[in-house]
């Protein structure tokens, strides 16, 4: 049985993949959705005690994801959302995965495009340098602007209550400062790595926190001979895995990844 690894982003946990897990499992795949170190508890527990979020680091997340994939019998398809998209890029660069998909991906090191909507979305963390040592949550209003701006208010609030947890100020500030510090930092990839597995960037046209211009710039940084493609979905916000019509996106990216991984289209046998 072929394996799909789903990597969550910031302000959420693996729970945010619940619908995709069910869909891919029903299609006959083995699905793994690893939590960041310390995030193995439920959303409610992390909101009550965010100390694991304060303690986590990007290298620890990457090391943990790599350890999960090493235990698999063969390279999986890796699909990451938001910060999980950046981690997916790092994993592919490190030689993991048969193919990768980065949904509304955070950028890897060296991508300097910073749209105004992205600045507004991340301002709750970046407005105060003291947040580098904190776990910083979003209000329902901030969540709706950054994650669910095309959803109804009722839908947005329900998803906020089900998925939202604070995010690591340490990692977010580290990503901002990485482009100003000499030498490779935590989310560095080799843009000339010809051995990297195929990579698809997927953007939602209405995404505020990681607009399509971020993915386009990220993709253009790759100068290797391996496959790097971009697909944009009209009307989609940042929380694309939970937005109406997510089924089509899930099926589309899986079909692309299966083809580029060299897998057979039917894997349920």
Secondary structure by P-SEA (a helix, b strand, c coil): cbbbbbbbbcccccccaaaaaaaaaaacccccccccccccccaaaaaacccccccccaaaaaaaaaaaaaacccccbbbbccaaaaaaaaaaaaccccbbbbcccccccccccccaaaaaaacccccccccccccccccaaaaaacccccccaaaaaaaaacbbbbccaaaaaaaaaccccccccccccccccccccbbbbbbccccccccaaaaaaaaaacccccccbbbbbcccccccccccaaaaaaaaaaaaaaaaacccccccc
